[in-house]
Amino acid sequence: MHAKTLAAAGLAGLLLLPTTGPSNAQSACGSEATVRTGETLADLAARCDVTVAEINDANPGITAETATPGTVVQLPGALGGWMDRARGALDRAGQEIQGAAERAGESVSDYLDQNPELKSDLQSFGARVGLPGAEAPAATGPGMTIEPKTVGPNGTVTLTAAGLPGNTLVEIAAGPPEAEYNVIDEATTTSDGRLEATLTIPSWAEGGDDVIFVLETKRLRLTSDPVSVTQR
């Protein structure tokens, strides 16, 4: 496994660890409080010297509508609301990633390889917080290049693409600029969303023509710069 994959998987593993723990100091009401008759969440927050946002973060399943009298509400510790919110956000993110991977029948690491944009976001987060081994990826989205830009009739060019969904079948089409494109090949991306294919200039393209190549998946469409066909 590549270092960047390890870094992203390591960060995902960190997200999957339990993030709740005892606080050294508590709110004015302690670690929890019970909603009183006629009391709203805002009233309880004021009574316990916390904010409604902090209560919501500490109790994902409780809303103003469900917080009926007798409802026990967990309260954030006095170490600071932002820290409790950060713990809650990490916990929820970890659960979401793990759940998505399980539904796909994959490990978290393989799931991240299948979703390079999510993996990139995790790498960026790891770099910002100083996670060892995490490097911020280049701030680029899906893209492709065609080389060379000039070729003779029936010549070949190389298509190189990155930032695509991993292990995904893509169609490659070609045609004149501002005209209909026809599929000329299919290929499957690598686990990290890369693709390289050697393509033959379509037989209709003669000297002086330009050819546009199009790469398409179910979710995106990339179009190349024109490739100029020279005279024989």
Salt bridges, closest charged atoms under 4 A:
GLU39 OE2 - ARG47 NE 2.79
GLU54 OE2 - ARG85 NH1 3.83
ASP57 OD1 - ARG92 NH2 3.80
ASP84 OD1 - ARG87 NH1 3.16
ASP113 OD1 - LYS119 NZ 2.94
GLU147 OE2 - LYS149 NZ 2.93
ASP192 OD2 - ARG194 NE 3.51
GLU216 OE1 - ARG221 NH1 3.17
